[in-house]
């Protein structure tokens, strides 16, 4: 349908899961997409799939826990005049908080909160010059509630919700849409196969991609500040 024709999107964590699904759908709808992730193999596979379907995509390997890689991605996005930023890359230590290391805390906060904030900060001057721009933060229901064995992850996602709400207020008069998507359990590698859950009842990455497409194409008046996506049936067993 070319809903995103002539648009350019940067999607972090685009090698698999939600990020990959968003990249595929955005490219299908006519956007030129840049995808980032640590794994070049997964990134190249995403790009190959998009190109084989007639779309336009570019791989940009980066570790967003490292500031120089954040700067590299920011410069590439600015050089290519990006219109849409999807902050999707995420990680998190699972287990009792007192058993986590300082590195576990640092990496989770750096990837889940600091990197999206810095990428957004770096691209805002570009977005201010545009007639319209979009910032989509993939958060989690963990950003709206507490969950045992996910303390640092929840803290990072609560931070992302605060960031999204505050940024919305700051740029709402600048023709920039800011929105957060808060998925429930999504069938991705972030939830290991060993966890006792009915994966058939989980949300699919493609469902989150559809939510992101709605935000990217909705008018400023109808675009939600936050969108919670939860499965109709609980996948917990």
Secondary structure, 3 states (H helix, E strand, C coil): CCCCCCCEEEEECCCCHHHHHHHHHHHHCCCEEEEEECCHHHHHHHHHHHHHCCCEEEEEECCCCCHHHHHHHHHHHHHCCCCEEEECCCCCCCCCHHHCCHHHHHHHHHHHHHHHHHHHHHHHHHHHCCCCEEEEEECCHHHCCCCCCCHHHHHHHHHHHHHHHHHHHHHCCCCEEEEEEEECCECCCCCCCCCCECHHHCECHHHHHHHHHHHHHCCCCCCCCEEEECCCCCCEC
